[in-house]
Amino acid sequence: MAVPKRRVSHARRDKRRSSVWKLDPPALAKCPSCGEFKLSHRVCPACGQYKGRLVVKKEEA
């Protein structure tokens, strides 16, 4: 069974535990038609448009 020969230094340990592996929040873009934030390359959930075309009809409340 493998056993570490020397103790791992604080710097080496902390580099491994750093935030390198954490996920980034999704990049949001403003919808050109309504101005709401949406994920890029996807239909706007607020107005239902994509690339200037109405894709999903939204009912007005």
N, C-alpha and C positions, 0 to 999 in steps of 0.2 A: 504494500500500500504506500502511495506517495505521501511524504510528509515534507512541509516547507523547511528548508535548511535554515533560512534567516527570517526574522520578523519583517513584515512589509512596512515600509516607512509611511508616515502620515500623508505625505504628498502623493505617493503612489496609490495609496488606498483612496484618498479623496478624489484623485483624478478619475478613478474607476467609478466612484459613486456620484460624479458630477452630473450636471443637468444635460449632458451631451445626448443622452438617450430619451429625454422627455419630448413629447410631441408638441408641435407648434399649433397655436390656434388657427382655424381656417381663415384664409385671406378673403375678406369681404370687399365687394365692389358696389358702387352706387348704380342703381337701375337708371338708365338714361330717360325713361318715360315718366316714372313716378318719384324717383329720388330715394327710394327705400334701399337699405343694404341687402345684398343677396350674394350667394356663392357665384363665382364666375362660371361661365359656360353652362348655366342652368336657367330654367324658367323662373321669373320673378314670382315669389309667393304672394306678393301684395297685389300686383296688377295682372299677372298671367301672361306677360309679353316676353318674347325672346327674339333678339336681333331685330327689333322694331315691328315684329309681327305678333298679332294676338294668337296665342297657342291654346291657353286655357281660359275659358270664360269664368269670370268672377262675378258673383252677385253683390250688388250694393246693399248694405245693411240699412 
